[in-house]
Amino acid sequence: MLDDTGNDVCGFTVSNDLPGTERFVEKVVDTADALPADKVKIGMEATNLYWWHLSQALHDDPQLTALRTEIAVINPKVIDGFKRIYTDIPKTDALDARVIAALLAVWTSPSNTTSRHEVCTFATANPVSLSHGE
């Protein structure tokens, strides 16, 4: 997870199942409360259908809704294109997660306003994992 200045605040791995999703939400909420954060952004790569259940569970979670959470499911081609600004970066889930977080930091949509205090958290799809960047 990154804070609004791009600093790593924590990293962890969860399983790609319901208990993993519950732990993910718990860690996001705890971290957002500790900062404190006004808003949370979660990004994930839309790889096959690996993202679907996680995305739906996160959208439906009342704790995340209370944090004004934005959930971005991003086309892998967009992530690959953005990743090209980083030269000579290897292909690992941890580094891909860091690229997704960097993309979220500049990601805008017409319905978004950027808060001064936000948490960007990021996930890759095989398995769902979070990284503090390495």
N, C-alpha and C positions, 0 to 999 in steps of 0.2 A: 504494500500500500504506500501511496505517496501523499504528502500533504500538498497544500496549494502552492508551495514554493518549489515543489519537485523533490523534496527530501524524502528518503525512505523512512517510514514510521514503523512498519513491521512486515514480516513475511511469514508465510505458513503454507502448508499443503493440506488439502482436504480430499476425501474420497469422492468419486463421481456417483453419488447416490443420495438418498434423502438425509441420512445422518450427516453426510458431508455438507450438504446444502444448509442444514440447520447450524452446523458449526461455522460455516462461512458467514452466515447472517450474524451470528453471535459475535464473531471477531470484528466484523465491519461496524456493528452497533457499538461495541465496547471501545473501539478505536475512535470512532466519531465522537463519542461522549467524552473520551479522555482529552481530545485536542483542545477545545471542542470544535466541532464542524457544523456549519449551517446546512451543508448539502453534501451529498455523496454521488459520485459518478462510478458506474461499474461498466466495464467494457469486456466484450468477449468476441472471439472470432466465430463466424457462422460456418463451422466445419461440419459437413454432412448434417446429421440431426443431433449431434452431441450437445449442442447449445440449447435445444428447445426446452427440455424439462427444467433446466436450471433457470433459463430466462423467465419461464412462466411462474416458477416458484418465487423468484425474486420480485417480479411484478406484483404478485399477490400478497407479499409479506407486509403486514401492517407496520412493523417496526421500521422497515425501509421506507415505506410511504411517509411516515412521520419525519424522516430525515430528508425529504424532498429528493429522493434518489432518482437519478437518471440512469437508465439501463440502455446501453448501446450495443446492438448486435451488428458487428461490422463485417462486411464482405472481405474475405481473405485477400482479394486483389487490391483493395484499398490499403490494407495493412502492409502487404508486400511493397506497394508503391511508396508508402510512407517510410518503410524500413530502408529504402535506398538512400535516404539522406545520411544514414549511418554507414560509413564505409567499412568493409572488412569485418562485419559482425557475423559470428557463426550462427547456425540454426540450432537453438535449444529452446525448450519451453520457457525457461526462466528469462532468457533474453527476449523472446517473443512477447512475453507478458510485459516486460519493461517497455518495449516498443508500443504496445497497445496503451499503456499508461501515458506515455509521452503523446500519443495521438489524442487521447482523451483531454489532455491539458490544453490542446488547441482546437478541439472539436467544438463546433458551434452549430446550432440549429435555430430556426426562427423562434421556437418556444423557449429557448434557454437564455438565462442570464447568469453570468458567472458571479458567484459569491466570493467574498474575500477569503472565507474559510471553507474549504471543501476538501474532501478526501477523494482521491482517485484510487480505485481498486481495480484489479485487472485479473483476468482469467484466461487460460488457454484450455483447449477442449480435450486433450488426450493425456492424462486425465485432467480434471479440473484442478488447477494448481495456482497458487499465488506466490509471488516472489517479491522480495525486497530489492531485487536487481543485484547483479554481481559484476 
